[in-house]
């Protein structure tokens, strides 16, 4: 089965750290970490490809993108960046998320389609 997503909008960010493809990225070009401990580094979107420090990378900001899962994720679940700082998707909650799973992942390392939403954390 091929993986699909619906890219509506993207922006270009300069990578401040080495970025892997399919990861949650912050506006400053770093991987998104768990908020609010992130000090305002909310998720702006998902990297389309890998990038080395200083390279430009396309970050999907509108509708959906494929994100690598850090663990199993159910269809419809809220998702947020993983606690390990990898930028991978983890299960979120109503009060802490930056998207909704439009597909499921049964294990870590699988790609899950995520509907990108404004980063919410209470």
C-alpha positions as CSV (number, residue, x, y, z in Angstrom):
1,X,0.0,0.0,0.0
2,X,1.4,3.4,-0.9
3,X,1.3,6.2,1.6
4,X,-0.5,9.4,0.7
5,X,-0.9,12.9,2.1
6,X,-2.5,16.2,1.0
7,X,0.0,19.0,1.0
8,X,-1.8,22.3,0.7
9,X,0.9,24.7,1.8
10,X,4.6,24.6,2.7
11,X,7.3,27.0,3.7
12,X,11.1,26.9,3.4
13,X,13.1,26.9,6.6
14,X,16.9,26.8,7.1
15,X,17.9,23.8,9.2
16,X,19.5,24.8,12.4
17,X,20.2,21.1,13.2
18,X,20.4,18.0,11.0
19,X,16.8,17.2,10.1
20,X,15.4,13.9,9.0
21,X,12.4,13.7,6.6
22,X,8.9,13.2,8.1
23,X,9.6,14.9,11.4
24,X,7.8,17.7,13.3
25,X,9.9,20.9,12.8
26,X,9.8,24.3,14.7
27,X,9.9,27.7,13.2
28,X,13.6,28.1,14.2
29,X,14.7,25.1,12.1
30,X,15.0,22.6,14.9
31,X,13.1,19.5,15.7
32,X,10.0,20.2,17.8
33,X,10.2,19.0,21.3
34,X,7.5,18.5,23.9
35,X,5.9,21.8,24.9
36,X,5.6,23.9,27.0
37,X,9.1,22.9,28.2
38,X,10.2,23.7,24.7
39,X,10.3,27.4,25.5
40,X,8.0,28.4,22.6
41,X,9.3,26.0,20.0
42,X,5.9,25.1,18.7
43,X,5.5,22.9,15.7
44,X,5.1,24.7,12.4
45,X,4.9,21.7,10.2
46,X,6.6,18.5,8.9
47,X,9.9,18.2,7.0
48,X,9.5,16.8,3.5
49,X,13.1,15.7,3.2
50,X,16.3,15.5,5.2
51,X,18.6,18.6,5.5
52,X,22.0,19.3,7.0
53,X,22.7,22.3,9.2
54,X,22.4,25.4,7.0
55,X,20.4,23.8,4.2
56,X,17.0,24.9,3.1
57,X,14.2,22.4,3.7
58,X,10.5,22.4,2.7
59,X,8.2,22.1,5.7
60,X,4.5,21.2,5.0
61,X,2.3,23.5,7.0
62,X,-1.1,22.9,5.5
63,X,-3.6,20.1,5.7
64,X,-1.6,16.8,6.0
65,X,1.8,15.2,5.9
66,X,3.5,11.9,6.6
67,X,5.2,11.7,10.0
68,X,7.4,8.9,11.4
69,X,5.7,7.4,14.4
70,X,7.7,6.9,17.7
71,X,5.2,4.2,18.8
72,X,1.8,2.8,17.8
73,X,-0.8,5.5,17.0
74,X,-4.5,4.8,16.4
75,X,-6.6,6.4,13.6
76,X,-8.1,9.7,14.8
77,X,-5.8,10.1,17.8
78,X,-4.3,13.4,18.7
79,X,-0.6,13.5,18.0
80,X,2.3,15.6,19.3
81,X,6.1,15.5,19.1
82,X,7.7,12.6,20.9
83,X,9.3,13.3,24.3
84,X,12.7,12.1,23.1
85,X,13.2,15.3,20.9
86,X,13.3,13.2,17.7
87,X,10.5,15.1,16.0
88,X,8.6,11.8,15.6
89,X,4.9,11.6,16.2
90,X,3.6,10.3,19.6
91,X,0.1,10.0,21.0
92,X,-1.1,13.4,22.2
93,X,-4.3,14.6,24.0
94,X,-7.0,17.2,23.6
95,X,-4.9,19.7,25.6
96,X,-1.5,18.8,24.1
97,X,-1.3,18.2,20.3
98,X,-0.3,19.6,16.9
99,X,-2.3,17.2,14.8
100,X,-4.7,14.3,14.3
101,X,-3.8,10.9,12.9
102,X,-5.6,10.3,9.6
103,X,-4.1,6.8,9.4
104,X,-2.7,4.4,12.0
105,X,0.7,3.1,12.8
106,X,1.1,-0.3,14.5
107,X,4.7,0.2,15.5
108,X,7.5,2.7,15.8
109,X,9.2,3.7,12.5
110,X,6.0,3.5,10.4
111,X,4.7,6.6,8.6
112,X,1.4,8.0,9.8
113,X,-0.6,10.6,7.9
114,X,-1.2,13.6,10.2
115,X,-3.6,16.4,9.8
116,X,-1.6,19.5,10.8
117,X,-3.3,21.8,13.3
118,X,-2.1,24.7,15.5
119,X,0.1,23.5,18.3
120,X,-2.1,23.3,21.5
121,X,-0.7,22.8,25.0
122,X,-2.3,23.8,28.3
